[in-house]
């Protein structure tokens, strides 16, 4: 009797494993439809302040900066691909999206015309029949009742994923929605800006210049040229209205190819203090000493080469940051391949156990 129960238990386990595997494949196979690249999309951007103040007459511009494939992968277009080293489909947090936004915005807004422009009505700016891809939404400030309303730029994908992990489609076109973050200022209120120079050159301070010249640009035009040195703490501050795009071009006397420049931006919660940090990282151009014959340039690898390591879900981001205005980004597939192997191994051991019990009998 015990042997019969043991055999029955093993068979039941095998059936449960098989059903789990089949169910997993079924979910994976039907969880995501391909993107129909022959279709167009629509984007609706809501402009409001607080819970009930909707704005009409807001000038909204969208710039297409990326494309999408049938399997839902997004890539930056050629004019923007070289501006950041971040891969769109590997982004996992809001900080990386912010870096991409800050990298592409000056080029998009200052060097390109908007792909589409709309004026809000009943609090919404609507774009219909637009191409699929990744868009930057840039909005002009609104002056209303002696106040200035500033809308943060953001990135949004068309199409978007719904709560069921399917592309939102109404039978005619793909649907995307977003809400722009809004800040309210007194019409004469100014923002405090600061620019700081940081040196990442430990051990090579002897090659650091005594001063640098920085051209500050506002919306693509020269605003001021300043000199940073140890006397002013390698910093400069100024005040201006919010809503401008600021750029910085550095000039170092002599050989400035020894440094790579990167810029980061931080601001306080109310947007009244914005700090830009320019970091100069020293590039050591001294060639390494020669190694034994046959040693590859740069020395032997610290670890032997192997297959690339990927996260469990490639490019997955379950909850897209609110600043981007999108619901979710595409996920490129679950890793279900181990299940058939586990199923086969499980059946093997069950059959082996049955045969062993049969021999003992």
N, C-alpha and C positions, 0 to 999 in steps of 0.2 A: 504493500500500500504506500509506504514511504517513497519507494522508487518511482511509483506512478506519479505521486505529487511532485517529486523532484523534476521528473521529465516534463510534466505539465507546466511547472513554474518556468523552466528554461524556454519552452516554446512560447509562453506568454510574453516573456521578456523580449524574445526575438521579434514577435509581432509588434510590440510597442515600439521597439527601435526602428523597425521598418516603416511603421506609420509616421513616426516623427520625421524620418528622412524624407518620405514622400511629401508630407505636409510642408516641410521646410523648402523643398524644391518648388512646390506649388506656389507658396508665398513669394519666393524670390522671382519666379518666372512671371508672375502677374502683378508684382508690386509697382512696376514702373513701365509706362508706355514710352516708346521712342518719341523724340521730338520731331515733328513734321516740319522740316525746314522750308517747305513750300508755303507754309502759312505765315500770317503776320500776327502781331500782338497789339494789345492796348495797355496803356499805363494811366492810372488815375492817382494824382498826388493831392492829398488833403492839406490845406493851409489853415491852421487854427491856432489860437492862443488860449490856454486853459481848456476847459471842457466844452464851452459853448460859444466862443468867439470865433466865427468863421470869417475869412477874408475874401472879398471879391477884388478883382483888378490886380492880382499878383502876377508879375511877369515870371514865368517858369521856363527854363531852357534845359534841354537834355542833350547830352553829347554821347554818341556811341563810341565806347572805348574797347569793347571786346565782342567776341563772337561765341556762338554755342554750337556744339556738334549734335548729331542725332542721339548719342548716348548721354547727353546732358552735361558735357564737360565745357567749361568756359575758359577762353584764352584771350589775352590782351591782343588788340590789333597792332599792326606793325609800327604805327606811330608812337605806341606806348609800351611795347614789349621791353624795350631797352631801358626804361626809366626805373624799373624795380627788379630785384632778383627774386621776388616772392612769386611762387606759382599759385595761381588763383585756386586750383583744385586741391591744394594742400593746406589752405588757410583753415585755422582752427579757432581763432579768437579775434575779438574786436580790435585788439592792438594791431594785428597784421592788416586788417581791412583799413584801419586809419592810415597806416604807412602807405598802402597802395593809393588811397584817395589823395593824400598829400603829394605823392610822387607824380600823379598824372594830372592833377587839377590845373596847375599853371599852363601846361602844354595844351590841354583841352580848351580851357576857357579863353586863354590869351592868344592862342595861335590858330584856333579852328572856329568855324562858325557852328552854331548849334545844329544838330541834326533835325530837331523839331522845337518849336516854341508854342506856348499856349498861355492864355490869360485865365485866371481862375474865375469861376462862376459858382455861386452857392458854396464857396469854400473849396472847390475842387478844380484842378487844372487837368484836362483830359487830353490824352494823345492816343489816336486810333490809327490802325493800319501801319504801325511802325515795324521795322525789321527786328528780328529776334537777336538777343545778345545782352551784353553788360552795358549799362548806362550810368553816366554821372549826371545827377540832377543839381543844377545851379540856379539859385533864385535871387532876383534883385530885391534889395531892401524895400520895405513898405513904410511910408510916412503917413501916420494916421493919428489924429487927435493929439498933436504935439508930442508924439512918441515915434520912435524908430523901432520897427520890428525886423529882426535879422533872422533869416532862415538858414540853418546849417546845410551845406552841401552834403550829399550822400551818394552811395552807389546802390543800384537796384538791378536785379536780373529780370529779363523778360524772355522766357516764361518764369513763373514761380511755382513752387510746390505747395499743395494744399496740406491739410492736416492728415489726409489719407495717403500722403507720399506720392500723389499723382500730380502731373502737370495740370494746372488749372486751365480748362478749355471750355468755351461756351458753345461749341459746335461750329463757330465761324472763325474765331481767333483766340489766341492765348491771352489770359488775363493776368495783370499784375497791379498791385495796389501798394501805396506807401503814404506815410504821413511825415511831413517835414518838421524837424525840431525847430521851435521858435523861441527867441529871446527878445525881451522888451527892454528898451532903453529910453531915457529922457532924450529928446531930440538933440540936445546939445551935449550929451554925456560922451566922454571920450574914454578910450581904452588905454591902459598903460602897457606899453610894449618894451621888452628888454631883449637885447642880443648879447649872448655870452660866447666867448671863444674858449674851447677846452682843448688841451694838447694831450694826445695819447702817444707819447714818445719817450717813455722811461728808458734811461740809459743813453739817449741821443739828444739830450737837451742842448748840446753844444752846436747842433745844426739848426736849432730853432731860430727863426728870425726875431729881431728885436721889435718889429711891428708889422702889421698887415693893414691893407686897405680893403674896405668892404663897400661895394655899391649896393645900396638898398633900393629896391624897385617896388613901386606900388601899382598894382594892376598893369604890370608890364612896362611902366615908365619910370625914369629915374626920379627918385625921391630925395636921396641924399647920399653923399659919399663920406664915410667916416674912417678914422684911423683907430685901430685897437692896439694897445700895448700894455706893458706892466704898470705904467703910470695911471691908467684909468681902469686897472683891474681886468683888462681884456674884455671890456663890456661897454655897451651903449644903450641908452633908454630914450624913449620918446612917447608922445601921446598922439592919438588920431581917432577918427571915427571908426566904429566897427564895420565889418563887412568887406574889407579890402583883401586882395590876394598879395601877400608879401613874398618877395624873392631876394636872394642875397648872392652876390658874385664877389668872390675873394681874389685879391691880387697880392702875391708874395714877391718881394724883390729877389732877384737872382733865380735860383733853380727851385721852382715850386713843385716839380714832379716827384719830389721825395715824400709828398703827403697826399693822402686821400681824404677828401672832405665829405662829411655827412652832416645833415641838419635834422634836428628833432624839434617838435613843437609841443608845448604843454600850456594849459590854461586852467584857471580856477573855475569853480562850479558856475559862477555867474558870468563868466566870459569877460570880466573887466581887467584881468591881468593875463597877458600872453607872453610866454618866454620862449625864445628861439635859442637853441644851443648848436653852435657850429663846432664839430669835433674834427680836428686834424690828426689823422693816424699816420705815423711815420712808416714809410716803406723802405726797408733795408735793401739797398741795391748791391751790397757787397756779395760777390759770388762765393758760395760755400767752398771749403777746401776740397781738393780732389780726393775721391775714395779709391779703394782697391779696384783693379780692372774688373769690368763687368757690373759694377755697382750702378744702378740707375740714377739719373740726376735727382738730387735732393735726398739721397740715401735710400736704404731699403725701407719698405713700408713697415710701419709698426705692427700691423696685423695683416695676415694674408688676405688677398682679395676674395670676396665672396659675393653671393647674390645680394642685391639691394634690399634694405629693410623697409617695410611699409607698415603703416598702422593697420589695425583690424578692418577699418572702413576707410577706403581711400577718399580723401577730400571731404569726409563727412563733417557736417556742422549742423547739429540738430536744431538749435535755436539761433537764427541769424541775429546779430546785434541790432537793437531797435534803431540805431542811428542810420542803418543801411536801408531801413524801410521795407525790407523784404521779409517774407515769412521763413523761408528756408533756402538753403543752397542745395544743389543736387548731390547725391551720394553715388559713388561709382560702383557699388556692388558689395554685397555681403560675401564673406568667405565660407561657403557651404561645402567646399570640396572634401573636408575630412569626414563628412557623414557617411558616404558610401564605404570608405575604408573601415570605419568603425563598425558598420553594419556587417561587412564580410567577416571581420575578425570575430565579432560576437557570435555569428552563426557557426563559425569554425569551432569555437570552444564549446558551444552547445552540442553540436554533433559529436565532438570528441568525448564529451561527458556522457552522452547517451550510449555511445559504443562501449565506453569503459564500464558503465553500469551493467550493460548487457552481458559483457564477458564475465563479470563477477557473478551474475545470476546463473 
